[in-house]
Amino acid sequence: ESCYLDFSAEQLDLYKKLALTHNDQVTQMIKENGAAGSQIAMLTALLRLRQVCSDPNGIPNIKFLGTPPKISYIRDCIHEHIENGKSILVFTQFLVTLENLSKMFAQSGIAHAVIHGAISSKGRSQVLEQFQNSDKPMVLLMTLKTGGVGLNLTKASVVYHVEPWWNPAVENQATDRVHRLGQKNDIQVYRLIMKDSVEEKIELLKLKKKSYFDSLFSQEESTSVRMNNDGHSINYLSVDDFKFLLS
């Protein structure tokens, strides 16, 4: 199920400013270098806008004072799930979002565990054991890349994707961890999308150009942009698609 949320006023103001600035910069770069030579700038612009949608504090030199809507939405929903005895899996692509969710859970007294790329495989195993064997409902919070490998998460019956992914296969792979053999619960999956944002546009473009997006952004997607040996991004984002995503 996709959940569409409204921007806060502060967040919307920041989003519009960043969209305008990046659009001007990239438009100038395209004039000078063409679309192929401007890929890194296009992808970085889209990344920054996606970070605004998730948690603006993940952007360098930005101090965002409010609580991002996605974080407050998850807080409210998770209280209800925990009261109903359900354990929850929360996937985010951004480390700052993960850290702020973890702080929020701690302040709210919600039992939770965290897995991210810097945690060793032994540490991960210990966290998973703690989660799977907990006699109380718990939240497991993880970055999607670390969440996609060899994990059995059958304790969870609710999954939140804080951000939509370009590549649905990667998102499905993460959700599938919960559908392992031995899962006795019905699984509820929620995807959080900011209205009138690049996230909503990504969803529209994915429907039109599925194979294109499957290859454009691989499961290595992160807060950096992949490059091949000649300095261009691995695949190709057209100027028209970039303009649509920023519109």
C-alpha positions as CSV (number, residue, x, y, z in Angstrom):
1,E,0.0,0.0,0.0
2,S,1.3,3.4,-0.9
3,C,0.8,6.2,1.6
4,Y,0.9,9.8,0.2
5,L,1.9,12.5,2.7
6,D,1.9,16.3,2.5
7,F,5.0,18.4,2.9
8,S,5.3,20.6,5.9
9,A,5.6,24.3,5.0
10,E,9.3,24.5,5.9
11,Q,10.0,21.3,4.0
12,L,8.1,22.5,0.9
13,D,10.0,25.8,0.9
14,L,13.3,24.0,1.0
15,Y,12.2,21.5,-1.7
16,K,11.2,24.3,-4.1
17,K,14.4,26.3,-3.5
18,L,16.6,23.2,-4.1
19,A,14.6,22.2,-7.2
20,L,15.1,25.7,-8.7
21,T,18.8,25.9,-7.9
22,H,19.6,22.4,-9.2
23,N,17.5,22.9,-12.3
24,D,19.3,26.1,-13.1
25,Q,22.7,24.5,-12.5
26,V,22.0,21.4,-14.5
27,T,20.4,23.3,-17.4
28,Q,23.5,25.4,-17.7
29,M,25.7,22.3,-17.5
30,I,23.6,20.5,-20.2
31,K,24.2,23.5,-22.5
32,E,28.0,23.2,-22.0
33,N,28.4,19.5,-21.7
34,G,25.3,17.8,-23.2
35,A,23.1,15.3,-21.4
36,A,25.8,12.6,-21.2
37,G,28.3,14.9,-19.6
38,S,25.7,16.1,-17.1
39,Q,24.5,12.8,-15.7
40,I,26.3,13.1,-12.3
41,A,24.7,16.6,-11.8
42,M,21.2,15.3,-12.7
43,L,21.4,12.3,-10.5
44,T,22.8,14.3,-7.6
45,A,19.9,16.8,-8.0
46,L,17.4,14.0,-7.8
47,L,19.2,12.5,-4.8
48,R,19.0,15.8,-2.9
49,L,15.3,16.2,-3.6
50,R,14.7,12.6,-2.4
51,Q,16.6,13.4,0.8
52,V,14.3,16.5,1.4
53,C,11.4,14.1,1.1
54,S,12.8,11.7,3.6
55,D,14.7,13.9,6.1
56,P,16.2,17.2,5.0
57,N,18.9,17.0,7.7
58,G,20.7,14.4,5.5
59,I,21.6,17.2,3.1
60,P,25.0,18.9,3.6
61,N,24.8,22.4,5.3
62,I,21.0,22.1,5.8
63,K,19.6,22.6,9.3
64,F,16.0,21.5,9.3
65,L,14.2,22.3,12.6
66,G,10.8,20.6,12.2
67,T,10.0,16.9,12.3
68,P,9.8,15.5,8.7
69,P,6.3,14.2,8.0
70,K,7.5,10.7,7.2
71,I,9.2,10.4,10.6
72,S,6.1,11.7,12.5
73,Y,3.8,9.4,10.4
74,I,5.9,6.3,11.2
75,R,6.0,7.3,14.9
76,D,2.2,7.5,15.1
77,C,1.7,4.2,13.1
78,I,4.3,2.2,15.0
79,H,2.7,3.0,18.4
80,E,-0.5,1.5,17.1
81,H,1.2,-1.6,15.7
82,I,3.2,-2.2,18.9
83,E,0.0,-1.9,21.0
84,N,-1.5,-4.6,18.7
85,G,1.4,-6.9,19.4
86,K,3.0,-6.6,15.9
87,S,6.7,-6.3,15.2
88,I,7.8,-4.0,12.4
89,L,10.5,-3.7,9.9
90,V,11.4,-0.2,8.7
91,F,13.7,0.2,5.7
92,T,15.3,3.5,4.8
93,Q,18.0,4.3,2.2
94,F,19.5,7.2,4.1
95,L,21.6,6.9,7.2
96,V,20.5,10.3,8.7
97,T,16.9,9.1,8.4
98,L,17.8,5.9,10.1
99,E,19.6,7.8,12.9
100,N,16.7,10.2,13.5
101,L,14.1,7.4,13.5
102,S,16.3,5.5,16.0
103,K,16.4,8.6,18.3
104,M,12.7,9.1,18.0
105,F,12.0,5.4,18.9
106,A,14.4,5.8,21.9
107,Q,12.6,9.0,23.1
108,S,9.2,7.3,22.7
109,G,10.3,4.2,24.6
110,I,9.8,1.9,21.6
111,A,11.9,-1.2,21.7
112,H,14.0,-1.3,18.6
113,A,17.2,-2.6,17.0
114,V,19.3,-1.1,14.2
115,I,21.3,-2.7,11.3
116,H,23.3,-0.6,8.8
117,G,26.3,-1.1,6.6
118,A,28.9,-0.3,9.3
119,I,27.7,-3.1,11.6
120,S,29.8,-6.3,11.2
121,S,28.2,-9.6,10.1
122,K,28.6,-10.9,13.6
123,G,26.9,-7.8,15.0
124,R,24.1,-8.2,12.5
125,S,23.6,-11.8,13.6
126,Q,23.3,-10.7,17.2
127,V,20.8,-8.0,16.4
128,L,18.7,-10.4,14.3
129,E,18.7,-13.0,17.1
130,Q,17.6,-10.3,19.5
131,F,14.8,-9.2,17.2
132,Q,13.6,-12.7,16.2
133,N,13.6,-14.0,19.8
134,S,12.2,-11.0,21.6
135,D,9.1,-11.9,23.6
136,K,7.7,-8.5,23.1
137,P,6.9,-6.6,19.8
138,M,9.9,-4.7,18.4
139,V,11.0,-2.5,15.5
140,L,13.9,-3.5,13.4
141,L,15.3,-0.4,11.6
142,M,17.7,-0.9,8.7
143,T,19.1,0.5,5.5
144,L,17.8,-1.4,2.5
145,K,21.2,-2.6,1.2
146,T,22.1,-4.2,4.5
147,G,18.5,-5.5,4.8
148,G,18.7,-7.3,1.4
149,V,21.2,-10.1,2.2
150,G,20.4,-13.4,3.8
151,L,18.1,-12.3,6.5
152,N,15.2,-14.2,8.0
153,L,12.8,-11.7,9.5
154,T,9.7,-13.7,10.0
155,K,9.0,-12.1,13.4
156,A,7.9,-8.9,11.5
157,S,4.4,-8.7,10.2
158,V,4.5,-5.0,9.1
159,V,7.0,-3.5,6.7
160,Y,7.6,0.2,6.0
161,H,9.6,1.5,3.1
162,V,10.4,5.1,4.1
163,E,11.3,6.0,0.5
164,P,10.2,4.4,-2.8
165,W,13.0,2.8,-4.8
166,W,13.8,3.3,-8.5
167,N,14.1,-0.4,-8.9
168,P,11.1,-2.3,-7.6
169,A,13.0,-5.6,-7.7
170,V,15.2,-4.3,-4.9
171,E,12.3,-3.2,-2.8
172,N,10.6,-6.5,-3.4
173,Q,13.7,-8.4,-2.4
174,A,13.7,-6.6,1.0
175,T,10.0,-7.3,1.6
176,D,10.5,-10.9,0.7
177,R,12.8,-11.4,3.7
178,V,9.6,-11.2,5.8
179,H,7.8,-13.8,3.6
180,R,10.2,-16.6,4.6
181,L,9.2,-20.1,5.4
182,G,7.7,-20.1,8.8
183,Q,5.9,-16.8,8.6
184,K,2.6,-17.3,10.3
185,N,1.3,-13.7,10.0
186,D,-0.3,-11.7,7.2
187,I,2.2,-9.1,6.0
188,Q,1.2,-5.5,5.7
189,V,3.6,-3.4,3.5
190,Y,3.5,0.4,3.4
191,R,5.5,2.7,1.1
192,L,5.7,6.4,2.0
193,I,5.6,8.9,-0.8
194,M,5.5,12.7,-0.6
195,K,2.8,14.2,-2.7
196,D,3.8,16.5,-5.6
197,S,7.4,15.5,-5.3
198,V,10.1,13.7,-7.2
199,E,9.0,10.6,-5.4
200,E,5.5,10.7,-7.0
201,K,7.1,11.5,-10.4
202,I,9.4,8.4,-10.0
203,E,6.4,6.3,-9.5
204,L,4.8,7.6,-12.7
205,L,7.9,7.2,-14.7
206,K,8.5,3.7,-13.4
207,L,5.1,2.6,-14.7
208,K,6.0,3.9,-18.2
209,K,9.6,2.8,-18.4
210,K,10.1,-0.1,-16.1
211,S,13.0,-1.8,-17.7
212,Y,14.7,1.6,-18.2
213,F,14.6,2.3,-14.5
214,D,15.5,-1.3,-13.5
215,S,18.8,-0.7,-15.3
216,L,19.3,3.0,-14.6
217,F,19.5,2.6,-10.8
218,S,20.9,-0.7,-9.5
219,Q,20.7,-2.1,-6.0
220,E,23.9,-0.2,-5.2
221,E,21.9,3.0,-5.1
222,S,23.0,5.1,-2.2
223,T,24.0,8.7,-1.3
224,S,26.7,8.6,-4.0
225,V,26.3,8.2,-7.7
226,R,27.9,5.3,-9.5
227,M,30.3,6.1,-12.3
228,N,32.0,4.0,-15.0
229,N,35.6,4.4,-16.1
230,D,35.0,7.2,-18.5
231,G,33.3,9.3,-15.8
232,H,29.7,8.9,-16.9
233,S,27.0,7.3,-14.9
234,I,26.4,3.6,-15.6
235,N,23.2,4.3,-17.5
236,Y,21.6,7.3,-19.0
237,L,19.0,9.7,-17.8
238,S,17.5,11.8,-20.5
239,V,17.0,15.6,-20.3
240,D,13.3,15.2,-20.8
241,D,13.0,12.7,-17.9
242,F,15.1,14.9,-15.7
243,K,12.8,17.9,-16.4
244,F,9.8,15.8,-15.7
245,L,11.1,14.6,-12.4
246,L,11.9,18.1,-11.3
247,S,8.7,19.7,-12.6
